């Protein structure tokens, strides 16, 4: 790798850039590779989310610059911005920016779920199937989220990640998309959208399908928080996410009708992976663990999109949640992963099995909340922020400040040794260090 590429990797590491799509993989590690193709994931397939499409429109120049920098660092000859055909404003902005940029093009997608899953996206753009348990690098591809590339561009100039763009929507008075300081409370984001319109409400972060229900609205938003969705606490999306594993197993054992509808729509099964969710469900119904069963151990291949249970299951069973629970306990049960195939051939029915996001939104009971959330430029500065020391995959950063210290906006407050998997953290506001714990650093504004 060239000295120029090494320099970008180090700048991205120091800036604390992580994947903004949700998992929070340290970006310095991802771009420290050689690939053929770099893909910007602008699919934004979760219902109600609006932030990526608006970042592409409002920050097109920065995003394309970040893509070009990444291509140069990784040696990629091709850069692809994948986004939905209906994002006409973003398309117009990007077409103007990529004119004259060698090797960069747009790839327009239908509005289906889960178009943003990186296995699905890589296949749509390149025709290559990533084997189970592998990453896009295995097939010579790097995939990152829209905002990640904006942050790469900023990191090259020496600017750290201290804000996060998120959609605030659902049962709020005015749905908005906002750039907010990392460490701002979820409750503050709700208040900036005019507050909740229902008395008993719960926040879902990250999306109604793959996101998590949050019990305490005072928790801080992180570099991976893509959405704050306010829903009535009794809404099916909330109750589905808060049920216990014991309840999920009992209801499966009671009413699973032993069909295979879940497998028929599974994005990974449709790509040709050796994964059949209905086999997992059958064995959950018979009782777990069942040793030596390649059928149930294939649960580790699940992408947790939950399309199987939410959309195809006639009993609305928590299939995705059960797959995740089984996958998480395979080591405890000493199960071997399901055997890999020698090759992967997508199903000929795949193109007829893609689920429109509009239908999924209706199935989730979210049509009333499916509305614009325009980007609002704001200089909001909270009275205090709590910045988690772990904001993605890897180790928590180590504090380099102490209680009582004064810090400026953008100052490094937690670091890691070079080469350590994880991400640094920086002050998102100027102020005084109020509290330092093994989990977070709290800053009170000056």
C-alpha positions in Angstrom: 0.0 0.0 0.0 1.3 3.5 -0.9 2.3 6.1 1.6 -0.7 8.2 0.5 -3.0 5.3 1.3 -1.4 4.7 4.6 -1.8 8.4 5.4 -5.6 8.2 4.8 -5.9 5.1 6.9 -4.2 6.8 9.8 -6.3 10.0 9.4 -9.5 8.0 9.4 -8.3 6.1 12.4 -7.5 9.3 14.4 -10.9 10.9 13.4 -12.8 8.0 14.9 -14.7 7.1 11.7 -16.9 4.0 12.0 -19.5 2.6 9.6 -22.6 4.8 9.9 -24.9 2.1 8.6 -25.4 0.5 12.0 -22.8 -2.1 12.8 -20.0 0.5 13.5 -17.1 -1.4 11.9 -14.0 0.7 12.3 -13.5 2.4 8.9 -9.7 2.6 9.1 -9.6 -1.2 9.1 -12.0 -1.5 6.2 -10.1 0.8 3.9 -6.8 -0.8 4.8 -7.2 -3.3 1.9 -7.0 -3.8 -1.9 -10.3 -4.1 -3.7 -11.7 -3.9 -7.2 -14.9 -2.0 -6.5 -16.0 0.5 -3.8 -19.8 0.7 -3.3 -21.6 3.6 -1.5 -24.6 2.0 0.2 -27.4 4.6 -0.3 -30.2 2.1 -0.5 -31.7 3.1 2.9 -34.2 0.2 2.8 -35.7 0.5 6.3 -39.2 2.0 6.3 -39.5 5.6 7.5 -35.8 6.5 7.3 -34.9 9.6 5.3 -31.4 10.6 6.4 -29.2 8.9 3.7 -31.1 10.2 0.8 -30.9 13.7 2.2 -27.2 13.5 3.0 -26.6 12.4 -0.6 -28.5 15.5 -1.9 -27.1 18.0 0.6 -23.5 16.7 0.9 -23.0 15.2 -2.6 -19.6 16.9 -3.1 -18.2 15.6 0.2 -19.6 12.1 -0.3 -18.1 11.8 -3.8 -14.8 13.2 -2.5 -14.8 10.5 0.2 -15.5 7.8 -2.4 -12.7 9.0 -4.6 -10.2 9.1 -1.7 -11.2 5.5 -0.8 -10.9 4.3 -4.3 -7.4 5.8 -4.5 -6.4 4.3 -1.1 -7.7 0.8 -2.0 -6.6 0.7 -5.6 -10.2 0.3 -6.8 -10.9 1.0 -10.5 -14.6 1.2 -10.0 -16.8 3.3 -7.6 -20.5 2.8 -7.5 -23.1 4.9 -5.7 -26.1 2.6 -5.2 -29.4 4.4 -4.4 -33.1 4.1 -5.1 -34.6 5.3 -8.4 -37.1 7.4 -6.5 -34.4 9.6 -4.9 -34.6 12.1 -7.7 -33.1 15.0 -5.8 -30.1 13.0 -4.7 -29.6 11.6 -8.2 -29.6 15.1 -9.7 -27.0 16.3 -7.2 -24.8 13.3 -7.6 -24.9 13.3 -11.4 -23.5 16.8 -11.3 -20.7 15.8 -8.9 -19.6 12.6 -10.7 -19.4 14.2 -14.2 -15.8 13.9 -15.2 -14.9 11.6 -12.3 -13.3 8.5 -13.8 -14.6 5.2 -12.8 -17.6 6.5 -10.7 -21.2 5.7 -11.6 -24.6 5.5 -10.2 -26.5 2.2 -9.8 -30.3 2.8 -9.4 -32.3 0.3 -7.3 -35.9 -0.5 -6.9 -37.6 0.3 -3.6 -37.5 -3.1 -2.0 -36.4 -4.6 1.3 -33.6 -5.4 2.3 -31.8 -3.7 -0.7 -29.3 -2.2 1.8 -28.1 -5.6 3.1 -24.5 -5.7 1.8 -24.8 -9.2 0.5 -27.8 -8.3 -1.5 -26.2 -5.0 -2.6 -23.0 -6.6 -3.8 -25.0 -9.1 -5.9 -27.1 -6.4 -7.4 -24.1 -4.2 -8.4 -21.5 -6.8 -9.3 -23.4 -10.1 -9.8 -21.1 -11.7 -7.2 -22.3 -13.8 -4.2 -20.5 -13.3 -0.9 -20.1 -16.7 0.8 -21.7 -17.1 4.3 -19.7 -15.8 7.1 -17.5 -13.7 4.8 -17.4 -10.0 4.1 -17.5 -8.1 0.7 -13.7 -8.0 0.7 -13.8 -11.8 -0.1 -15.1 -10.9 -3.6 -13.0 -7.8 -4.0 -15.6 -5.3 -2.9 -15.7 -2.6 -0.1 -19.2 -1.4 1.0 -19.8 1.6 3.3 -22.7 3.8 4.2 -23.3 7.3 2.7 -22.4 9.2 5.8 -19.2 7.2 6.3 -17.8 8.5 3.0 -18.7 12.1 4.1 -16.8 11.4 7.3 -13.8 10.0 5.3 -13.6 13.2 3.4 -13.7 15.3 6.6 -11.1 13.0 8.2 -8.7 13.6 5.3 -8.8 17.3 6.3 -8.2 16.4 10.0 -11.8 16.8 11.2 -13.1 14.1 13.6 -16.6 12.6 13.8 -18.6 14.6 16.3 -22.0 14.7 14.8 -24.6 12.2 13.5 -27.3 12.6 10.9 -30.5 10.9 12.0 -34.2 10.8 11.1 -36.6 11.7 13.9 -40.0 10.4 13.0 -43.0 8.4 14.0 -45.4 9.8 16.6 -43.8 13.2 16.7 -45.3 16.6 15.8 -42.9 17.3 13.0 -40.7 14.6 11.5 -37.2 15.9 10.8 -33.7 14.9 9.7 -31.0 16.5 11.9 -27.3 16.6 12.4 -26.8 16.4 16.1 -23.7 16.2 18.4 -22.7 12.7 19.4 -23.8 12.1 23.0 -27.1 14.1 22.7 -29.9 12.3 24.4 -32.6 10.5 22.3 -35.2 12.5 24.3 -33.6 15.8 23.1 -33.9 14.6 19.5 -37.6 13.9 20.1 -38.1 17.4 21.6 -36.4 19.0 18.6 -39.1 17.3 16.5 -41.8 19.0 18.6 -42.2 16.2 21.1 -44.2 13.0 21.1 -47.9 13.1 20.1 -48.9 10.2 22.4 -48.6 9.9 26.1 -47.1 6.4 26.5 -44.3 6.0 24.0 -41.2 4.1 23.2 -38.2 4.9 21.0 -37.0 2.5 18.4 -33.5 3.3 17.1 -32.1 2.2 13.7 -35.3 1.3 11.9 -38.6 -0.6 12.6 -37.2 -3.9 11.2 -33.7 -4.3 12.5 -33.6 -1.5 15.1 -33.9 -1.9 18.9 -36.5 -0.7 21.3 -35.0 1.7 23.9 -36.5 1.7 27.4 -34.7 4.9 28.6 -35.0 8.0 26.3 -32.1 9.6 28.2 -29.6 7.3 26.5 -27.2 9.1 24.2 -27.2 8.8 20.4 -24.0 7.4 19.0 -22.1 7.5 15.7 -24.3 4.6 14.5 -27.7 6.0 15.4 -29.5 6.4 12.1 -33.0 7.0 13.4 -35.2 7.9 16.4 -38.7 6.5 15.8 -41.3 7.3 18.4 -44.1 4.8 18.6 -47.0 4.1 21.0 -45.7 1.6 23.6 -48.4 -0.9 22.6 -47.6 -0.7 18.9 -46.8 -4.2 17.4 -43.3 -3.1 16.3 -42.5 -2.3 19.9 -44.1 -5.4 21.5 -42.4 -7.6 19.0 -39.0 -6.2 19.9 -39.5 -6.4 23.7 -40.8 -10.0 24.0 -38.7 -12.4 26.0 -36.9 -15.3 24.4 -39.0 -17.7 26.5 -42.2 -16.1 25.1 -40.8 -16.4 21.5 -40.1 -20.1 22.0 -43.4 -20.8 23.6 -45.4 -19.1 20.9 -43.4 -20.9 18.2 -43.9 -24.3 19.8 -47.7 -23.5 20.1 -48.6 -22.2 16.7 -45.8 -22.7 14.0 -47.7 -24.4 11.2 -44.5 -25.9 9.7 -44.8 -24.2 6.3 -41.7 -22.9 4.4 -42.9 -19.3 3.6 -40.1 -17.9 5.6 -37.5 -19.6 3.4 -39.3 -18.5 0.2 -38.6 -14.8 1.0 -35.2 -15.1 2.8 -32.7 -12.8 1.1 -29.8 -15.1 1.9 -31.6 -18.3 0.8 -32.5 -16.5 -2.4 -28.8 -15.8 -3.0 -28.2 -19.5 -2.8 -26.9 -19.8 0.7 -27.3 -23.1 2.5 -29.9 -21.5 4.9 -33.5 -22.6 5.4 -35.2 -20.7 8.2 -38.2 -23.1 8.2 -35.9 -25.9 9.3 -34.6 -23.8 12.2 -38.2 -23.1 13.2 -39.1 -26.8 13.1 -36.3 -27.7 15.4 -37.1 -24.8 17.7 -40.6 -26.2 17.9 -39.2 -29.6 18.8 -36.9 -28.2 21.5 -33.3 -26.9 21.6 -30.5 -27.8 21.6 -30.5 -30.5 19.0 -26.9 -31.6 18.6 -25.3 -32.2 15.2 -28.0 -30.7 13.1 -26.7 -28.7 10.1 -30.2 -27.4 9.5 -30.6 -25.5 12.7 -26.9 -24.4 12.9 -27.4 -22.6 9.6 -29.1 -19.9 11.7 -25.7 -18.3 11.9 -26.2 -17.3 8.2 -29.2 -15.1 9.0 -28.9 -11.4 8.3 -31.6 -10.6 10.9 -33.7 -8.5 8.4 -36.8 -10.2 10.0 -38.6 -10.2 6.6 -39.5 -13.8 7.3 -41.5 -13.2 10.4 -42.9 -9.8 9.8 -43.9 -10.2 6.1 -44.2 -13.9 5.1 -45.1 -15.8 8.3 -48.9 -16.3 8.5 -48.5 -16.5 12.3 -46.3 -13.4 12.5 -43.7 -15.4 14.5 -40.4 -13.9 15.6 -38.3 -16.0 13.2 -35.5 -13.5 12.8 -35.2 -13.0 16.6 -35.0 -16.8 17.1 -32.3 -17.2 14.4 -30.3 -14.5 16.2 -30.7 -16.2 19.5 -29.7 -19.6 18.2 -26.7 -18.1 16.4 -25.6 -16.4 19.6 -25.6 -19.6 21.5 -23.9 -21.9 19.0 -20.6 -21.6 20.7 -22.1 -22.4 24.1 -23.7 -25.5 22.6 -20.5 -26.4 20.8 -22.2 -26.5 17.4 -20.3 -26.4 14.1 -21.5 -24.0 11.5 -23.6 -25.4 8.7 -21.4 -26.8 5.9 -20.5 -24.5 3.1 -21.4 -25.1 -0.5 -18.8 -25.2 -3.3 -20.7 -22.6 -5.2 -23.7 -20.3 -4.7 -26.4 -20.0 -7.3 -29.1 -17.4 -6.7 -32.7 -18.7 -7.0 -34.4 -18.2 -10.4 -37.4 -16.9 -8.3 -35.3 -14.2 -6.6 -36.5 -11.3 -8.8 -40.1 -12.3 -8.2 -39.6 -12.5 -4.4 -38.5 -9.0 -3.7 -40.7 -7.2 -1.2 -41.7 -3.5 -1.9 -41.0 -1.2 1.1 -44.5 0.2 0.7 -46.1 -3.2 1.4 -43.8 -3.8 4.3 -44.7 -0.4 5.8 -48.3 -1.3 5.6 -47.7 -4.7 7.1 -45.9 -3.1 10.0 -48.8 -0.7 10.7 -46.6 2.4 10.0 -48.5 4.0 7.1 -49.6 6.9 9.3 -46.0 7.8 10.0 -44.7 7.4 6.4 -44.1 11.1 5.7 -41.3 13.4 4.7 -38.7 14.3 7.3 -36.9 17.3 5.7 -33.3 18.0 6.6 -33.1 20.9 9.0 -29.7 22.6 9.4 -29.4 23.4 13.1 -26.6 24.6 15.4 -28.2 22.9 18.4 -25.8 22.4 21.3 -27.0 20.4 24.3 -26.3 21.4 27.9 -24.3 18.2 28.3 -23.4 15.1 26.3 -22.6 11.6 27.3 -20.1 10.0 24.8 -19.9 6.2 25.0 -16.3 4.8 24.8 -17.5 1.9 22.6 -19.5 2.9 19.5 -19.2 -0.1 17.3 -17.2 -3.2 16.7 -14.0 -3.6 18.7 -12.6 -2.5 22.1 -13.7 0.6 24.0 -11.5 3.6 23.7 -9.4 4.6 26.7 -10.0 8.1 28.3 -7.2 10.6 27.8 -9.0 13.3 29.9 -10.0 13.5 33.6 -12.9 14.9 35.6 -12.6 18.7 35.8 -10.6 19.1 32.6 -11.8 21.6 30.1 -12.0 20.5 26.4 -12.7 22.2 23.2 -15.1 21.0 20.5 -13.4 18.3 18.4 -10.7 17.5 21.0 -9.6 13.9 21.4 -11.0 12.5 24.7 -10.5 8.8 24.3 -7.9 6.9 22.3 -6.7 3.5 21.3 -3.2 2.1 20.4 -2.7 2.2 16.6 -3.8 -1.1 15.1 -6.3 -1.9 17.9 -9.8 -2.7 16.6 -12.1 0.1 17.7 -12.6 3.8 17.3 -11.4 7.0 19.0 -13.8 9.5 20.5 -13.8 13.3 20.5 -15.7 16.1 22.3 -18.8 16.9 20.4 -19.2 20.2 22.4 -16.9 22.5 24.3 -17.0 22.3 28.0 -15.9 20.7 31.2 -15.4 17.0 31.8 -18.1 16.2 34.4 -17.8 12.4 34.7 -15.5 9.6 33.4 -16.5 6.0 33.7 -15.3 2.8 32.0 -18.3 3.1 29.7 -18.6 6.8 28.9 -17.4 10.4 29.3 -19.8 13.2 30.2 -19.2 16.8 29.2 -21.1 19.8 30.6 -21.2 22.7 28.2 -19.3 25.8 29.1 
